[in-house]
Each structure stands twice: as C-alpha cells, then as structure tokens.
Amino acid sequence: MILNSEFNVPGFSLFRVDRSNGHRGGGVLLFVNSGMNAVEVKMTSTFFQQVWCKVKIMNGDELYIGVCYRSPNTVLFRQQRTIGYYVT
C-alpha cells in the first residue's frame, strides 16, 4: 500500500480512493489547492473508482470536483448517462 505521505505536494490537499478489488495498482486521486478548503464528499454512481470534493466559490455556491476511472472495457453509453447526472 502506498501512503498519502508519498504523494505529498506542498500547498495541496489530497483526496484518494484505492482500488478495492484486491488487485495491485489502480485507484484515483485528486489534488486541490489547500487555499480552496475542499471537503471530500461521497457520490453514488456506477464508477467503482471515484473521488469527489466540494469547494465554496465566490458567490457562496458549491462547486463539485471529481475524478472517475472508466475501465477501457466498460460500455461507454452507460457511463455517459452517469456523467450527465452530475453535470446537470
């Protein structure tokens, strides 16, 4: 297992989700500028490897930032519908 400290980037917050099926490697990670005060959030989707956070933007609204991994053998159409759910 790789420790968070091995990904340390000064001035950035790290959010990560490791591959959970026991295989070596994989997972996703997201770096966000520490000054943005990002907070990790959990989203429900068909993506097994995903990580999301939210930040407050100038007008007080919340901006969601995420990273999802789509396996090359995954049916793209189903994933496009899922992505549209988050964008709309």
C-alpha positions as CSV (number, residue, x, y, z in Angstrom):
1,M,0.0,0.0,0.0
2,I,1.2,3.5,-0.8
3,L,0.9,6.1,2.0
4,N,-0.6,9.5,1.5
5,S,2.8,11.0,2.5
6,E,4.3,9.5,-0.6
7,F,2.0,11.8,-2.7
8,N,2.7,14.9,-0.6
9,V,2.5,18.1,-2.7
10,P,3.0,21.2,-0.6
11,G,0.1,23.6,-0.8
12,F,-2.4,21.0,-2.0
13,S,-5.0,18.7,-0.3
14,L,-5.0,15.1,-1.4
15,F,-8.2,13.0,-1.9
16,R,-7.9,9.4,-3.0
17,V,-9.7,6.2,-3.4
18,D,-7.6,3.0,-3.8
19,R,-8.7,0.1,-5.9
20,S,-10.9,-2.1,-3.7
21,N,-11.0,-5.4,-5.5
22,G,-7.7,-6.7,-4.2
23,H,-5.8,-6.2,-7.5
24,R,-2.4,-4.4,-7.3
25,G,-2.4,-0.8,-8.6
26,G,-5.2,1.3,-9.7
27,G,-7.4,3.9,-7.9
28,V,-7.8,7.6,-8.4
29,L,-6.6,10.7,-6.7
30,L,-7.3,14.4,-6.8
31,F,-5.2,17.3,-5.7
32,V,-6.9,20.6,-4.8
33,N,-5.2,23.8,-3.7
34,S,-5.3,24.0,0.1
35,G,-6.5,27.6,0.0
36,M,-9.8,26.3,-1.5
37,N,-10.7,24.5,1.7
38,A,-12.1,21.5,-0.2
39,V,-14.2,18.9,1.7
40,E,-14.5,15.3,0.5
41,V,-18.0,14.2,-0.4
42,K,-19.3,10.7,-1.3
43,M,-21.3,10.3,-4.6
44,T,-23.3,7.3,-5.7
45,S,-22.6,6.2,-9.3
46,T,-21.6,3.2,-11.4
47,F,-18.0,4.2,-11.2
48,F,-16.2,2.0,-8.7
49,Q,-13.1,4.2,-8.5
50,Q,-14.1,7.8,-8.0
51,V,-13.3,10.6,-5.6
52,W,-15.2,13.9,-5.2
53,C,-14.8,17.1,-3.2
54,K,-16.7,20.4,-2.9
55,V,-15.4,23.9,-2.6
56,K,-17.2,27.2,-1.9
57,I,-16.9,29.6,-4.7
58,M,-17.1,33.4,-4.6
59,N,-20.8,33.8,-4.8
60,G,-21.3,31.2,-2.0
61,D,-22.3,28.4,-4.3
62,E,-20.7,25.0,-4.1
63,L,-18.5,23.6,-6.8
64,Y,-18.1,19.8,-7.0
65,I,-14.8,18.5,-8.4
66,G,-14.3,14.8,-9.2
67,V,-12.2,12.2,-10.8
68,C,-13.6,8.9,-12.1
69,Y,-11.9,6.0,-13.7
70,R,-13.6,4.2,-16.6
71,S,-12.2,0.9,-17.5
72,P,-11.5,0.5,-21.2
73,N,-13.9,-2.4,-21.4
74,T,-16.8,-0.6,-19.8
75,V,-19.8,0.3,-22.0
76,L,-19.4,4.0,-22.7
77,F,-23.1,4.8,-23.2
78,R,-24.0,3.9,-19.7
79,Q,-21.1,6.0,-18.3
80,Q,-22.1,9.0,-20.4
81,R,-25.6,8.9,-18.8
82,T,-23.9,8.8,-15.4
83,I,-21.7,11.7,-16.1
84,G,-24.7,13.7,-17.3
85,Y,-26.3,13.1,-14.0
86,Y,-23.5,15.0,-12.3
87,V,-23.3,17.8,-14.8
88,T,-27.0,18.7,-15.0
